[in-house]
Amino acid sequence: MAGGSLVATKYLSIVATHVAAHISEVSRDVWELLIAEIPQLRGDETILNILKSSVEENIATMLHLFENDMPLDNIEGPASALDYARRLAQRNVPISALIRAYRIGHCRFLQWCLDELHRQCADEDVFAATTRRMLEASFGYIDRVSERVIEVYQLERDRWLLNQTAVRAGRVQEILAERQVDADRAESALGYRLRQHHVGMVLWLPERTHSGEGLARLDRLTSGIAEELRCCTKPLFVARDETLSWSWLPFGSRSEVPWDLLSSTVEDGDRTARVAVGDVEPGVEGFRRTHRQALRAQELAMVASPGARVTAYAHVGPVALMCTDIDDIRAWVWSVLGSLAIDDEHCARLRETLQIFLATGCSHTATASRQILHKNTVQYRIRKAEEAMGRPVHERRADLEVALLACQYLGSSLLRASPS
């Protein structure tokens, strides 16, 4: 076995020597493949040249590893590879593109090495042993270096976001303070067009995070939402602290938000993030107004128990405007709903049916269809709701609809404890 290992090491060194004689050709082949397969890596001449240097240094290091049978403990990521990771972080290229580049580049590099091994070795047993040694060494190298570039990418991404945000935050505060705004200058400083439709968002994480992780998560979620909603350009992202950010989605001339898609993107995009969203609003004043709406929706979401992952001002506007004093709104809801404001399953079912009943124009049939209930069950629940309130549903109907909406979004924080 020891002899076979020595022979495999010898042939791996021979392969490395011969491939190294064509290293410029090999590197260019891998570089061109990466550009063709991964569109996110295409860029200006500077970024392409750094990618080329990274490819060349990684290949040279792996060949040196093969040729000298070096232990992986002595291997560090090439300087150009780490520099390339930093540049991609600054340009908001996703880390997945960088990791995919290592997989694809590794595969093409191995093809060159295996072709050379086939030319150098006719013995099947030696070929198999050398191939195993080649795979073990190269996969070990890729695993070690990719971990290092991921670490460098994430650190640079956090640093870059903080620096960029500091500049943006000052200009955004000027705009929000309703000072006279030079739109051309502001757009140039922000890298974001003010003369279009916007959707303001407030994003936050309920739990504490470490080393900028939370900020990076919120930035990735914002970009993911913008991509799924097909925004015309990149969103404007401004960090407030390590777990809170403001952002604006660029909607161009569009005036409708696909709320279901936005909600599902948040649900799939981050396990704990919460998002409050304003309406679609136009121009500089719309930039301010949609942000104020998102802040109002956030205030409501922070009070709500348990609260939703996404709170849209379009759905909760009347309640959000009332949330400046939770004690006052609680007292008002109790006065409107009476015993229907009790926090138990029975009253929750009655409130849900009553809310749908009002939304369907007081149609027992439509409500039964929406809830998949018998019409008689709906009639029974409406009657019991009226008994709990002490008045018919048609009396103070507008107040009733708002009170039910408040209960829907604020939950237990607004309801009376069950007498039982």
N, C-alpha and C positions, 0 to 999 in steps of 0.2 A: 504493500500500500504506500509506504514511504517513497519507494522508487517511482511509483506512478505519479505521486504528487510532485516529485522533483522534475520528472519529464514534463508534466503539465505546466509547471512554472517556467521551464526552459522554453517551451513552445509559445507560451503567452508572451515571453520577452521577445522572441523572434517576431511574432505578429506585431507587437508594439513598434519594434524597430522599422519594419517595412511600412506600416501605416503612417508612422511619423515622417517617413520620406515624402509622403503625399499630403502632409497636414494642411496645407493651404487649400488643396482641392477638397479634402474631406470637410474642412470647416465651412468653406463656401457652400458646399452641397447641403449641409445641415442648416446653415443660416437661411438659404433660399427656401428650404422646406418649411421652416418655422414661419417665415413671412407669408408664404402661400397658404398655410394651414390655419394660422391664428391672426385674424384681421386686426385684433386689438394691438398687436405688436408693430403694425405699420405706422410710421410717423415721419418726422423730418430727418434730415441727413445725420444730425447729431445723435439722435436716439438709435438710428439704424447702425451707426458706427460703433456705439457702445454695445449693442447686441452682438455685433460681429466680433468685437474683442472678447466679450464674455464667452461666446461659443468657442473661439480659438483657445482661450486659456483653460476652459473646462476640458476640452479634448486633449490639450497638451498635458494637463495634470493627470488625466486618466491613463494616457499612454505612459507617462512616467511611472505611475503606479503599477501598471502591467509589467513594464520593463525591469523595474528594480524590486518587485515583490514587496512594496512598502506597506507597513501596517496603517490602517485607516486613522489611528490615533494621531498620526503625524500630518494628516491632511487638513488644511484650512480652505475655506472657500476662496476662489480667486478674487482679487481686488476688483476687477472689472465686473464680475458677476454680482458682487455686493453693490457696486455703484449703479449697475443696471436696475437692481431691485429698488434702490432709492429713487431713481428717475421715474420708474413706473408708478411708485407710490405718489410722487408729486403730480403726476399727470392723471391720477385717478383711474389708472388701468387696473382692472380687478386682479387680485392675487391668483385667482383660478387660471388666468391666462399664462402667468409666469410658471405655475406648477405644470400646466399642460405642456409648456415649451420644454421643460426638462424631460417629461415622458417621451414626447415625440423625438426630441434631439437624441436622447439615449438610445431609442430604438434604431434610428438611422445610423448612429455611430457603431452600434453592435453589428449591423449589416456589413459595414466595411470591414470590421475585425473578423467576422465569421467567414466572409469571402476570402480574406487573406489566409486564415487558418486552413481553409479548404485547399488553397494552393500549396501550403507548406507541409501539410500532414495528410498522409494517405492511410494511416493506421486508425481504424474506427475507434478502438479503445482509447488511444491517446487523444483523438479528436474529441471524444465525449468528455474525458477528464479535463482537457484544456478548456472546453466550453463551459463546464461547471465552474472551473476556477475563474474564468472570465466573467461569468454572470454574477458570481458571489462578490467579486471585487468591485465590479461596476455598479451593481445595485447598492452595495454598501456605500460607495462614494456618492451616488445620487441621493440616497436617503440622508446622508450626513450634510451634504451641501444644500439640499433643498430646505432642510430644517433651518439652516443658518440664514438663507436668503429670505425665508418667511419671517424670521425674527427681525431682520434688518428692515424688510418692507413695512412691517407693522409699526416698528418704532418710528420710522421716517414718516409714515402716514399720520401718526398721532402728532408728531412735531409740526409737520407741514399744515395740518388742519388748524392747530392752535395759532400758528403764525398768520395764516391766511384769514382766519376768523377775526383776529385782533384788528386787522385793517378793515374788513367788511363791517364789523360790529359798529365802529365809529360812524361810518357813512350811513348805515341802516338806522342808527339812532337819530341822526340828523333828519332823515326822511320821516321817521315816525313822529318826531317832535313837531312836525308840520312847519318847519322853517321853509323859506323860499327855496325851491329845489331847481337846480340847473340839471335838467334831465340828461343832457348829453354827457356832462361831466360825471354825474352819478352812475350812469350806465357803464361808462368806461372804467370807473373805479371798482364797481361791483362785478363786472363781467356778466351782467344780467340786464335784460331789457325791461324798463319800467313801463313803456308805452305798449302794453298788451294786457290780456286778461291774466289774473293771478288767483291761485288758491293758497291761502296762508295755512300753515300747520305748526302746531307745537307738539314736539315729541319728547318723551321722558321715560326714564327707567325707575321703577319704584324702589329697586334695591341698590345698594352701594356697589361701586365697581373700583377696579384698581388700574393704575398705570395707563390711563387714557382709553381703556377697553370700551367703556360705555360710550364715549364720544365717537369712536370708530364704528360701533354698532349702530348708533343713530344715523351716522352719515351713510352707512351702507343701506340702511332701511329707507332713508330718504331717496337715495339713488334708485333703489329697487321699485319704490312706488312710482317715481317719475317714469321709469322705463315701462312698467306695466300699464300706466295710464297714457302712454305714448305722448309725453310732453315734447314740445317742439325743440327745446334745448335743455341744457343741464339745469337742475334746480339751484336756487340760492340757499346755501346752508350757513347758519350762524350759530355757533355754540354759545350757550349761556353759562354752563358749568359742565362738570364731567358726566352728568346724567340728564341734562336738559338742553334742548336746542330749539331754535326757531328756523323755519324754512318757508320758501315760497316756490310753488310749482308753476312753471311757465306754460300757460294754456293758449298762447297766441290769440286767435280770434274765437276760440271755442268757449262756450258758456254753459256746458253741461258736464257734471262730474259723474262717472259711473261708480256710485257709492258701493255697490256690491263687490266690484272688482277691487276697489281701494281697501275695503275691509278684509277681503280674502288675502290680499297681498300682505297686509300687516300680520294677519294670523299665521301665514306661512313664513314670513320673513324674519321674525324675532320672537323668541319664546315668551318674553315678558313686557316688551315695549308697549307703551300707551300713546295714542295719537289723538289730538283734538284738531278739528279741521274747520276753517271758515268757508264762506260761500265763494263762488267765482265772481270776481270784481275787476273792473277795468281801470287802467291807467294808474297814475301816481296816487290819487286818492283811494282807488281800489286796493292798491298795495297796502295802504294803512288800514282800510276798513276790514279787509279779510283777515288781517292780523289781529285786530281787536276782537273780531268774531271768534277766532281760534282761541284767544286768551279767555273769552267768556265761556266757551265750550270746555276749556281745561278746568276753569273754576268749578263748573258743574261736575266734571268727571272726578275731581279730587274730593268732592263732598259725597258723591254717590257711593252706595254700598250694595253690592260689591263693585259696581261700575263696569262699563264695557271697555273692550280694547280700543275701539274707535268711537269717538263722540263727535258727531257732525253738527255744526251750528244750524244747518239747514233743517235738521230734525228736532232740535231742542231749543231753538231761538227764544221762544216765550219764557221757557223755564230758566234758561241761562240768564236772561235779563232780570229775573226775579231773585237770583241767587246771592245777591249782595248781603242778605241777612237770612240765614237758614232758619233761625228761630221764628221770624215773621212768616216765612213761606210755609213752615210746618203748621203754625197756628191757622193760617188761611186754608190750607188743604184740609185740616181737620174740620174746619167750619163748613166746608163745601161737602165733604164726603161723609161726615158723621162716623158711624160705626164701621163704614166701609173702609176706613183708613186703618183698620187693625192689621197687624203684621202676622197673618196666619195663612195657611193654604186655602182655606175656604174663601176668605175675602179676596185673596189673590186671583182665584178663578172667577169670582164675580166681577172684579175690576177688569180683567182681561176681556171677558165676554162683553161687558158694558162698553169698553173702549172700541171694540170692533163693531158693536151695534151702532154706535154713534158715527163711526167712520163710514159705515155702509148705508147711511141715510135712514137709520132706525128700521132696517129690514131684518125681520126675524129669519127669513129664508136665506138671505145672503150671509148673515152671521153664522147660521147653522152650517152652511156650505164651507165657509172659511175655517171653522173650528172642527169640522167633521162631527157634528152633533145632530141629534134629532131636534126639530123645530120646537117641540114641546119643552125640551131641556133648556133651550135658549129663553123661551118665554118664562120658565120657572126662575132662571138665574136673574133675568131683568127684574122680575117681581121682587125677588129677595134683595137685590141691590137697592131698589126703591125703598123697601122696608128699612134697610140699614141706614140709608141717608135721611129717611123721614120726609121725602118729597119725590115727585115724579121726575123722570129723567129729562123731560122737556123744560123743567124749571131751572133757570140759571145754566142753560146748556153750554154756553161758551166757557163759563167758569168750570163746569164739570169736565170738559174736554182738557183744559189746561191742567187741572188738578190731577187727572188720570195720567197725563203725560209726565207730570212731575214725579208721580209715584213710579212710573215705568223706569225713569232714568235715575232717580235718587234712592229708590228702594227703601231699605230698612231705616236709613238715616232720617226719613221723613214720616215714617209710620208709627202708630201707637203699638205698644207692647200688647200681646194677647192677654186678656183677663185670666186665661187658664194658667 
